[in-house]
């Protein structure tokens, strides 16, 4: 299978899961509980971007309206634009490691906190 197609399918599945999870939770099903987390992010040119444990977001909307959630070891980050449309913030290095790995596990990038520090807005 083409790695690009596989990566795109996985990104779509994660994005749809993030968007549909609140509706599923409202019906009593389990899923990620999203919570506001804008205060955990800074933009790349912020002095705290590379000297603190804050995560870096590359987005046309800065750090406004960011929500985080986790469920069974999966961590998701989304951002609402001014019109209310929700966009996935993709972990940059995890995505690169996924595409470059044969198994898709992402283990080749070494994991750890620094690997998950940069998130990129997805249109």
Secondary structure, DSSP 8 states (H G I E B T S, - for coil): --HHHHHHHHHHHHHHHHHHHHHHHHTT------EE-GGGEEETTSTTTTTSS-EEEE-TTTTTTEEEEEETTEEEEEEE-TTS-EEEEEEHHHHHHHHH-SSS--GGG--HHHHT-EEEE--
